[in-house]
Each structure stands twice: as C-alpha cells, then as structure tokens.
C-alpha cells in the first residue's frame, strides 16, 4: 500500500464517501412519529 502517496488518500476518501452515499440511499431512514390532528373547517370537527 502506497502510504506516502497523496493520491492514495484522495482515492480512499472518494471511495469511502461513495460507499457512504450508497448505503445512505439504500438504508431506510428512521422517521419521527408525528401526532396527527383532525382536519377542522371553520373551527368545527367533522
């Protein structure tokens, strides 16, 4: 492994970023549960 070559670090960083971007798109995001409210029209509930 060419540890004294700067291009090694640039390519490694680009590969890690690409892997992170790929995993982020594949893995589902955790969504916060929101409290749903009833829809009101002019202050009256249906």
N, C-alpha and C positions, 0 to 999 in steps of 0.2 A: 504494500500500500504506500503510495507516494505522499507521505505526511508532510513533506516540505514543499509541496507544490500548491500554489494558491488555487489553481483550477479544481483541484480535488475538493476543496472546501466549498467552492461555488456550486459545483455539480451536486455534492452531497446535500447542501442546503436546498437546492432546487428540487431534488428528488424527495426530500422529507416534506417540503411544502406541497408537492404534488400528491404525495401519499395522504397527507392530512386533508387536503381538499377532496380527494376521492372518498375517503372514509366519512367525511362530514356530509357528503351528498347521499351516501348510501344509508347511513345510520339514521333512524327516525329521531326527531327532536322531541324532547320532553316538553309537553305543553302545560302551561299553568291552567288549572281548572278555574274557570270564572263563574261567578254567580250570575245565573240568568234571571232576568226580571221580566215580568209580564209587560206586554205592549199596551200602553194606555192611549186612548184617543180622547182628548179634551178632559183629561183627569178621570175618566171613567174606565173601569176594568171591564173587559168583555164577559 
